[in-house]
Amino acid sequence: MDSNTLYYSLDLVSGSGHALNGEQRAALQTSLVLLKKNYKFNRVMFWGKILGIKEDYFIAQGKGHDELKDKQFLYSFNCMEWHLLPPADDAMLGEVSRAAKGRFMGDPSHEYTDYPLKQEGEEAAEAVELIKVTEERRLAVTVHLIDEEVSVVPRGAFNRTHLGLMNTNRCFEGLSHAEAGKLENFLHFAKPKKLKKKLIQEQADLDPSVDFLDPLSDDVPKGQWSLQLENASSACVLRSLLWTGLTFYHVPMTPQHGYVYFGYGCKNLDLPFML
């Protein structure tokens, strides 16, 4: 959610049971402005909060000229001092998926170790390399995965220029109340994966300037999103059941929208058996 509308946005997603106290809100309101200036970001977003055993991680997201590709993540313990997260790559994803288990400790220097199972025969004689991953790298991977899989924007909120850059659509005035009640009018704010797999007949009905992202209605398994109208139907709220804790809001007939994550950073792998 945008730092300029932080107080207003947090109230709209408070129905999920997660909130920030007054001290944290005041600290974010000040530090995010300084963060934008010091790192020369075009926009700064409060991304969310990952709960740890010792400490909690507050996550911020800075965006550059391209809203989709040019972005960086930072974390803090006190909402004042921010530290850059390393970019997540394929090698880091593999290491974290093997070594990191359980809840976050709240210590960036904490190490997770992967102990492979011993094998009999000739392979047992070979030296087995242990994989060690710090919690800071695990945090970078977790934030990257959540943002790739369940970040949401309403249809038409962003457009793509002839140079391929993605910018906010200044003409976007919000979805109507009827449109806000349909899942196909909300899109994944990530690189599209299923758009090119659509039939030619289906692609002919799309507007290339706004329909360049994957809609939530194409997600598998079906039913992994909870769509509700709250605050006397004045706000549309989406909740992810795959990454429990991700909440998106949109106020119909206005350009106000955003998402925030409050959770343990653990994916609900049992979701297909729960639906």
Disulfide bonds with the S-S distance in Angstrom:
none
